Amino acid sequence: MSAAPAVDAARNFGPALSLRPKAKNLTLGTLLTWVFVAAALLWTVVPLLWMLLGSFKGSGDVTSADPMWFFTPTGQNYVNLFTGANNLSPYLINSIIAAVGSAVIATVLGTLGGYGLARTAFKGKKSLSFWFISTRMAPIAAVVLPLFLVFRFAGLLDTLPGLILAYLSFNLPFAIWIMSAFFEAIPPSLEESAKVSGCSPWQTFWYVSLPLTKAGMVTTAVLCLVFAWNDYAFATVISGPNSQTLPIAATQLVTQTGVDWGQLTAIGTIVVVPMILVGLAVRKWLVTGLTLGAVTGE
Amino acid sequence: MSVSRTEVQASVQPDRATRPAGSRKITFTGWLMAPGITLLGVLSIIPLVMLILMSFSKVRLLGGLRLEFAGLDNWARAFGDVELWKSWATTLAFFVSTLGIELVLGVAIAVALNRLVRGRGLVLPLILLPMFVAPSIVGLLGRYLLDPTFGLYANLLQSIGITQDVLGHPVSAFAAVVLMDVWEWTPLIALITLAGLSGVNPSVLEAASLDGASEWKKFWHMVLPSIRPILLVAILIRSMDAVRYFDIIYVTTNGGPADATKIIPVRLYEAAFRFFDLGYAAVIGIMMLVLTILIARFFVRLMGEKEEN
């Protein structure tokens, strides 16, 4: 068995499905299907489209009592975000550092750990896996509460390293678990033959297994990035004036007297668009990733 | 990334050198796991111990952090707190309604997408979009859409005669936050179901059609049973998320009106960071944690069963 089918099997969760009814009762059935799909599309897309439109509306248009689909677009909201009194740049930089930092660390440590988890049989492996998954799934509120005290004690409140560590508390177990699912999809026979031909364990890992899980690493990194970038609960508690991220900036706009919905929709767009782009880039592996590999191979 | 052979050899050397000498047997894969496990240990065990300590203490923040032992005070208070149990009930109601709607809609969307012969490549990415939106932004967007004077959705509702402020009344506010979660996570269920549908053997379905089985019968008796394991995973994943759920409610209703949307995480935040009642909040945190661990046990058991097959 070569590597290719196994890897194909691991990635075979994308849109490429084989079950397609022959277009027999084309008329009514297909029509109803399309009506339903169109409704679903409207339901998912309209709010996002409305946000995007709002971000290009002038101050009068954005809160017009009569919702406007057609208007004279302006880039003023975006300009204001980066030039006004509340410049968004520091928030943006904080968001990038915290999210990318935790995604990179989680992916590196998660790849090493995931390989270890996939390739060793030892006593207590089950408990270890269980510990990973319960850490990943631990309620944020229950984690952030003691972290707040620990970080306060350690002087990590309102620092970017603190925020990165906080994000690692959910990204690292996620990365280990999902990477081990990707490594498990590689047939062990490949590694055995590498070992037979004289590769050290590290060489086997580095030259044989690692290249086969490139897609897995990218997926892991992207999902970690999305989780950290989208976080609001940790950032409200752990960050402060020096480390606040974009979602915090967005919600702060609301609490000030009189919400500037033009600016708010612009921030929303800035927060959402990059994650949609990277998320769609890994959509083939989303099912594996978001179910922690639980439905791989079914 | 290219690493020369000699470098690799060099990096392997210390590992090899220590192994025969040391009596503790740490294998190669053990070394690979060590950094991750150590960091995770620091990040999860210290907070866990802290959380347990806090739950038995009166936590003082002013003038330096102090934990004063308070025995079972916090625990007794939590178990006798009617408001807290109401929050658990709200959490349960929230969980049942979000997951119920998401399952029905998600499966329906997956089946519909699966029937599409053309256009699926275009439709699927669009359907998936909400999953990547930060929940706090979902909440803010919800407020924008539901604003009674200029909101697009409020405007639609007004045109069919519903003129009340949606987020201002208990029932409609609850429905609104449920639908925001449904908006965000139905795509995940649809995606998972779609993956499951690919495992259904088309020739069996075809045979059933030849025997004259109706679409509904085929779905109920053949498709649904075969995607059940996948749906179960989806349900477990979503139920763990439901215990974590926080952002949308915090930025839309913050638990109100009249506590209609005060699910457990919101109550914990309120106790901890508004009233600074950290010991009491710790008890709520432990309750949530126990629930998550129970769900995680189901999940892992399910995974184990799958591996044995």
Interface residues (C-beta under 8 A of the other chain):
Chain A: N12 F13 P15 A16 L17 S18 L19 R20 P21 A23 G29 T30 T33 W34 F36 V37 A40 L41 W43 T44 V45 V46 P47 L48 W50 M51 G54 V62 T63 S64 A65 D66 P67 L109 G110 L112 G113 Y115 G116 L117 R119 T120 K126 L128 S129 F130 W131 F132 I133 S134 T135 M137 A138 P139 I140 A141 A142 V143 L145 P146 L147 F148 L149 V150 R152 F153 L165 L168 S169 L172 P173 I176 S200 P201 W202 Q203 F205 W206 V226 W229 N230 D231 Y232 A233 T236 V237 P247 A250 T251 V254 W261 L264 T265 G268 V271 V272 M275 I276 V278 G279 L280 R283 L286 V287 L290 T291 L292 A294 V295 G297 E298
Chain B: V3 V8 Q9 S11 V12 D15 R16 T27 F28 T29 G30 L32 M33 P35 G36 I37 L39 L40 L43 S44 I46 P47 L48 M50 L51 M54 V59 L61 L65 L105 A108 I109 A112 L113 N114 R115 L116 V117 R120 G121 V123 L124 P125 L126 I127 L128 L129 P130 M131 F132 V133 A134 P135 S136 I137 L140 L141 G142 R143 Y144 L145 D147 T149 F150 G151 L152 N155 W183 P187 L188 L191 I192 L194 A195 G196 L197 S198 G199 V200 P202 L205 E215 P229 I230 V233 A234 I237 M240 V243 R244 F246 D247 Y250 V251 I264 P265 L268 Y269 A272 F273 L278 A281 A282 I284 G285 I286 M288 L289 T292 I293 I295 A296 R297 F299 V300 L302 M303 G304 K306
